[in-house]
């Protein structure tokens, strides 16, 4: 996307804003990924335990999916969820679980037959 913008292949302020928003969202996601890798490296080096807190699993899944809404829409993905009400809170590392969910979504996009070329 950055290359397309840089080469002037994308015109129209709405399309430019959309590309900028996607690039920003992806840079935030990559920052989280790098932070996660660094956290895991520190954890292995120091045998440090992860920060575990009580997490609402439905809210966590919805918050991760919200980050992908624009990208999924642009790729014409039809993603639906069925999260039952009243799920018990789970004692886990919220950031590590969010990263695992993001990895699943990234892989679904990457290996989907619906991916635009």
Beta strands, then each sheet from edge to edge (+ up, - down):
strand 1: 53-56
strand 2: 89-92
sheet 1: 1+ 2-
end
